[in-house]
Amino acid sequence: MKLYFITLLVLLSVFTLNTCNDYNDSDIYFLTGTSEVVMINYGTSFGMCIEYCITNYQITEHSIVKTTKSWDVNIEPIIQTFSSNKDAYRSLLNQIDIPNFKQLKETYGCPDCADGGAEYVEFTFLNGSKKRVTFEYYNEPEVLSNLVNVLRTMRYIEMNWQPHNN
């Protein structure tokens, strides 16, 4: 009788775990490898331009906030908010190896020297800490290549996004 209850308990546990677990392989990777990243910031800047020279994207699993600014404090920034979703956010995070990202230096090359432009990628982690890597425009470290290429593509196709009213 005792063996019957143990067998029943084991079968019930296995059945419950299998039916309640709706994660796929990418979810497991997300939960174990990248869930600590709560925000991705990506941006570009050009120091010797006039008007709107700085563009920043603040990306979470719920929204993308694009801010375009000038070095001139008298020019108002343009802020647009777009919808995002968990799958798109996870897809971005799957483009990079977080432990390798954490090992990168803060600066690569000479960002924005002679107005060559600069780009950066910054992660905000669950514990509130941040890691930012800045590099020459279109000259990212290899570890960032996949992610930055997706972010650049995002920049070019954003005209198809539907902004929310701010």
Secondary structure, DSSP 8 states (H G I E B T S, - for coil): -HHHHHHHHHHHHHHHHHHH----HHHHHIIIIITTEEEEEEEEE-TT-SSEEEEEEEE-SSEEEEEEEESSTTS--EEEEEE--HHHHHHHHTTS-HHHHHTS-SEES-TTGGG--EEEEEEEETTS-EEEEEEETT---GGGHHHHHHHHHHHHHGGGS-EE--
